[in-house]
Amino acid sequence: MDRLLKQNLTMKLKRYNIKEIYSDPVRRRMMIAQSTVVTQAREGIDITLEEALASYDEVMKEKKTDILDKNVTKS
């Protein structure tokens, strides 16, 4: 068996505390952007990390606007 393949099969997987990542806005932004790049690549769509970050920022901006609009109409 190829040495690199054997090393990869025997490497321990690192566990991440998702709640900790989601509580940190910078880490959450990066994780979601990286996940977006990987997901799009799996579908055959090439996007850069910068494009994914811009997309995340736009979605969050719209989400904040929607929340503010809902709070204004309730008052």
C-alpha positions in Angstrom: 0.0 0.0 0.0 1.3 3.5 -0.8 2.9 5.1 2.2 1.0 8.4 1.9 -2.3 6.5 1.6 -1.5 4.4 4.6 -0.6 7.6 6.6 -3.9 9.2 5.6 -5.9 6.2 6.6 -4.2 6.0 10.0 -4.4 9.8 10.8 -6.7 10.7 13.7 -9.5 12.9 12.8 -9.6 16.2 14.6 -12.8 17.1 16.4 -14.1 20.7 16.5 -16.4 22.3 18.9 -19.1 23.6 16.5 -20.8 25.6 19.2 -17.6 27.5 19.9 -17.0 28.2 16.2 -20.6 29.4 15.8 -20.3 31.7 18.8 -17.3 33.5 17.2 -18.5 35.6 14.3 -15.1 35.6 12.5 -14.7 31.9 12.7 -18.4 31.3 11.8 -18.0 33.5 8.7 -14.8 31.7 7.5 -16.3 28.2 8.2 -19.5 28.9 6.2 -17.5 30.6 3.4 -15.2 27.6 3.1 -18.1 25.2 3.2 -19.7 27.2 0.4 -16.6 26.9 -1.8 -16.4 23.1 -1.2 -20.2 22.6 -1.8 -20.1 24.6 -5.0 -17.0 22.8 -6.2 -18.8 19.5 -5.7 -21.5 20.8 -8.0 -19.0 21.8 -10.6 -19.1 25.5 -9.8 -15.8 27.2 -9.2 -15.9 30.2 -6.8 -13.2 31.8 -4.8 -13.1 32.2 -1.1 -13.4 36.0 -1.6 -16.6 35.4 -3.6 -18.0 33.1 -0.9 -17.1 35.7 1.8 -18.8 38.5 -0.1 -21.9 36.3 -0.6 -22.0 35.5 3.2 -21.7 39.2 4.0 -24.6 40.0 1.6 -26.8 37.4 3.1 -26.1 38.5 6.6 -26.7 42.1 5.7 -30.1 41.2 4.2 -30.9 39.1 7.3 -30.2 42.0 9.6 -32.3 44.3 7.4 -35.2 41.8 7.5 -34.9 41.5 11.3 -34.9 45.3 11.7 -37.9 45.6 9.3 -39.9 43.1 11.4 -39.1 44.9 14.6 -40.2 48.2 13.2 -43.6 46.8 11.9 -44.3 45.2 15.3 -43.9 48.5 17.2 
